Amino acid sequence: MSPKRVVAVTGATGFLGLHLIPALARAGAHVRILARRDPTHPAWQGVDFETVRGSLEDKQALARLVSGADAVVHAAGLIKARNRTAFLHINAGGTAAVAQATRQNAPQARFIAISSLAAREPQISDYAFSKREGENAAHAAYTDAPAQLVIIRPPAIYGPWDRETLEAFKAASRPIAPIIGQGRIAVVHVTDAAAAIAALAMGAGEAGLYALADTRPEGYSMVEFLSEAGRAVGNTPRFIRMPDGIILAAGAISGWWGRVRGQAPIFTKGKARELLHPDWSVTQAELLPAAIHRPEISLSEGFAATAAWYRRAGWLG
């Protein structure tokens, strides 16, 4: 019997990571994760993995994490931070640290950097800028080995254990739901996202920059998105479109209040600009090839299952 393929993972305890670890185990990998402490989680029941204690700032821990790995999946990152510097420290600096550790300690390993579709528009927010800089850091580390680098840009990811999309379900549960922006948004269920990344980590496909999406990569209008969320919770809300200026002002106030309180709010002026951006769809040219992974979960199916999970978990009334 050949030895298992060793896949090292950062960001294992994040929302995507919670699903990626079981997906890798099911694919037959020996999974090794980086964590500050020995983690336990209900999503990992019956899943075997190795833990390296440490953080992205710990060079020795990173060396232990990646040594002997066949693939490294860098999924750690911030989705909220107090300012651009804090975003860059983790989303760019952390990527550089893991990529450099991999080049030094596992020079033959495939490096898979999990970015964001927001990186397409780095000018739009501090988060988007930091994710593009993270991509640049990965490219810089692999200038001499481009065939070993894969960058994945997921759109909005939803599913069990996700608290961000939960807010959309709560909004769709009310008699009136606000509509923000008039653009289109691609999404992907976390099960499909994890399966796609696991396939790449197990050696499928070629190097490159790819996006993910569900069965409808052209995306959804916000009315379609919230209507589907409403159906999932058994409600048909009325919609009211919010003026862009109000959304931007609310984001600015939320960001200011977060700074006053010394916190990092998820909703800021940058996030408002992301929400108002007219096109977060995914083209066929951007997509991961179907030969590597074909998404199976539609929005209606995924939202119904996610709403049911939220209710079982007591997150949604």
Secondary structure, 3 states (H helix, E strand, C coil): CCCCCEEEEECCCCHHHHHHHHHHHHCCCEEEEEECCCCCCHHHCCCCCEEEECCCCCHHHHHHHHCCCCEEEECCCCCCCCCHHHHHHHHCHHHHHHHHHHHHHCCCCEEEEECCHHHHCCCCCHHHHHHHHHHHHHHHHCCCCHHHEEEEECCEEECCCCCCCHHHHHHHCCCEEEEECCCEECEEEHHHHHHHHHHHHCCCCCCEEEECCCCCCCCEEHHHHHHHHHHHCCCCCEEEEECHHHHHHHHHHHHHHHHHHCCCCCCCHHHHHHHHCCEECCCCCCECCCCCCCCCCCHHHHHHHHHHHHHHHCCCC
